[in-house]
Amino acid sequence: MDAFTAGLLQRIRATESDLTRARNEGDDFLVEVEQGELDDLRRLAAEHGVEVGASSL
């Protein structure tokens, strides 16, 4: 796995964690911010052929 792929997958995992935390805390604004970031990261992954495992989010 190259550095780009590893870094992208790490950012996705961190963002998923942040999104879960925001949901658990009831922070609707942060949920929107983190969801937008996650959507962007997943789009970037798809554009570069990086397979992202299914998430429960």
Sequence and secondary structure as in RCSB ss.txt:
>XXXX:A:sequence
MDAFTAGLLQRIRATESDLTRARNEGDDFLVEVEQGELDDLRRLAAEHGVEVGASSL
>XXXX:A:secstr
  HHHHHHHHHHHHHHHHHHHHHHHT HHHHHHHHHHHHHHHHHHHHTT        
